[in-house]
Amino acid sequence: MRNASCASAVVLLLFTAACGGQEQPVTASSNRPVHAPRYFDVNGFIGQQAARLNQQRPAVEKQVQLRTGGLETTRVPQVDWTKELQIFQQADINKPALRGTYAIDSLTTPEGLTKRTYLRLPGQEFPVEQLTVITQGPAVQALTATLAQDNPLVYSQKKLELQCRNGQVVSYRVDGTQKLVLFDTVRYSAAGKVL
């Protein structure tokens, strides 16, 4: 009797394994389903850059535009790069909930640069309006994004720009505008250069 129940359990296990869920087709390079759109992984890229910079510990020259219109420049000898580059993670569109939210426009130049632009489709409400990534081979050369929020209480727009050399961040910039109900419009600008 015991052998019969063990044999039944083995047959059931083999049947379940044979009839289990079908594997989805995958691409050779990414191990992701072919049908799933793949947007640029901003969070992964920023995380790698922050880890590398935290290990190398370079100084940074920061430049901030004051309300008076003047520029203030300062050199910061040690930076927590995870916090410093955190604002760029707001441009992440590589989330399952956003599949199909962006149209992709791709262009390759004669110099071998690939410019891929992700444009938010009409009627979508996610704050990232546009993300552009320029690469040369696998190395990122530049990343720019425009984010906007517009509702009855606040209007804000940010332009993020990250420049790289050989796939490593060398400079970055954030320009923004914010208008709260009953308050004046505030404009801000900050830039950093890795030394």
C-alpha positions in Angstrom: 0.0 0.0 0.0 2.8 2.3 0.9 4.6 1.7 -2.4 1.4 2.5 -4.3 1.0 5.9 -2.6 4.7 6.7 -3.3 4.3 5.7 -6.9 1.1 7.9 -7.2 3.0 10.8 -5.6 5.9 10.4 -8.1 3.5 10.2 -11.1 1.6 13.2 -9.9 4.9 15.2 -9.4 6.1 14.2 -12.9 2.7 15.1 -14.4 2.7 18.5 -12.7 6.3 19.2 -13.9 5.4 18.2 -17.5 2.3 20.3 -17.6 3.8 23.2 -15.7 3.8 26.8 -16.9 5.2 27.4 -20.3 8.5 29.2 -20.3 8.3 32.6 -22.1 10.6 33.1 -25.1 13.7 35.1 -24.1 16.3 37.1 -26.0 19.8 35.8 -26.0 21.2 39.0 -24.4 18.8 40.0 -21.7 16.9 36.8 -20.5 13.8 38.9 -20.6 10.6 38.0 -22.5 10.7 39.1 -26.1 7.3 40.7 -25.9 8.1 42.9 -22.9 9.3 46.4 -23.9 12.6 47.2 -22.3 13.3 50.8 -21.4 16.7 52.1 -20.3 17.4 51.1 -16.6 18.1 54.5 -15.1 18.1 53.2 -11.5 20.6 50.5 -12.4 22.9 52.9 -14.2 22.8 55.5 -11.4 23.4 52.9 -8.8 26.5 51.6 -10.6 27.8 55.1 -11.0 27.2 56.0 -7.4 29.0 52.8 -6.2 32.0 53.5 -8.4 32.2 57.2 -7.4 31.8 56.3 -3.7 34.7 53.9 -4.1 37.0 56.3 -6.0 36.0 59.3 -3.8 36.6 62.2 -6.2 35.9 65.8 -5.2 33.2 67.7 -7.0 32.9 71.3 -8.0 29.3 72.5 -7.5 27.7 75.5 -9.0 24.4 76.9 -7.9 22.4 79.8 -9.4 21.2 82.2 -6.7 17.9 84.1 -6.7 19.7 87.2 -7.5 20.9 85.6 -10.8 24.5 85.2 -9.7 26.4 82.0 -9.6 28.0 80.5 -6.5 30.7 77.9 -7.0 32.2 75.7 -4.3 34.5 72.7 -4.2 33.3 69.7 -2.1 36.1 67.3 -1.2 33.9 64.3 -0.3 30.4 63.5 -1.5 27.9 60.8 -0.8 27.3 59.9 -4.5 24.2 57.9 -3.7 22.5 61.0 -2.4 24.2 63.3 -5.0 22.8 61.4 -8.0 19.5 60.4 -6.3 17.5 63.0 -8.3 18.3 61.2 -11.5 16.4 58.2 -10.2 13.2 60.2 -10.7 13.7 59.7 -14.4 13.3 55.9 -14.1 10.7 54.6 -16.5 11.8 50.9 -16.4 8.9 49.7 -14.3 6.4 47.0 -15.1 3.5 49.4 -14.6 4.9 51.7 -17.3 5.2 49.1 -20.1 3.6 50.6 -23.2 3.6 54.2 -21.7 6.5 55.4 -23.9 7.2 55.5 -27.6 10.9 54.7 -28.4 12.7 56.7 -31.1 16.2 55.4 -32.0 18.9 57.0 -34.2 22.5 55.9 -34.9 24.9 58.6 -36.1 27.8 58.0 -38.5 30.2 58.4 -35.5 28.7 55.3 -33.9 26.6 57.1 -31.3 23.1 55.7 -30.6 20.5 58.2 -29.5 17.4 56.6 -27.9 14.5 58.8 -26.9 11.6 57.6 -24.8 8.6 59.9 -25.3 5.5 59.7 -23.0 2.4 58.8 -25.0 -0.5 61.3 -25.0 -3.0 60.7 -22.2 -0.4 59.3 -19.8 0.1 61.0 -16.4 3.5 59.7 -15.3 5.9 62.7 -14.6 8.7 61.7 -17.0 7.8 63.4 -20.2 10.9 62.4 -22.1 14.1 60.5 -21.5 17.0 60.5 -23.9 20.1 58.2 -23.6 23.1 58.5 -25.9 25.4 55.6 -26.0 28.5 54.6 -27.9 28.6 50.8 -27.9 27.6 49.8 -24.3 29.0 53.0 -22.7 26.5 55.8 -21.8 27.7 59.2 -23.1 24.7 61.3 -21.9 21.4 61.1 -20.2 18.8 63.8 -20.3 15.2 63.9 -19.0 12.3 66.2 -18.6 9.9 65.8 -15.7 6.7 67.8 -15.2 3.9 67.9 -12.7 0.8 70.0 -13.3 -2.2 70.0 -10.9 -4.4 72.6 -9.2 -1.9 73.0 -6.4 1.5 72.9 -8.1 3.2 73.2 -11.4 6.8 72.0 -11.6 9.2 71.1 -14.3 12.7 69.7 -14.0 15.4 69.2 -16.7 18.0 66.7 -15.7 21.3 66.3 -17.6 24.1 63.8 -17.0 27.3 63.8 -19.1 29.6 60.8 -19.2 33.0 60.0 -20.7 33.7 56.3 -21.4 30.5 55.4 -19.5 31.5 57.3 -16.4 29.8 60.4 -15.0 31.9 63.6 -15.5 29.2 66.3 -15.0 25.5 66.7 -14.2 23.0 69.5 -14.1 19.4 70.1 -12.8 17.3 73.1 -13.9 13.8 73.5 -12.5 10.8 75.7 -12.1 8.2 75.4 -9.4 5.0 77.4 -8.9 2.7 76.8 -5.9 -0.8 78.3 -5.7 -0.6 81.7 -4.1 3.2 81.8 -4.3 5.7 83.2 -6.8 7.4 81.1 -9.3 10.8 79.7 -8.1 13.5 78.9 -10.6 16.6 76.9 -9.6 19.7 75.6 -11.2 22.5 73.4 -9.9 25.4 71.7 -11.6 28.3 69.5 -10.6 31.6 68.6 -12.2 33.5 65.5 -11.1 37.2 66.4 -10.4 
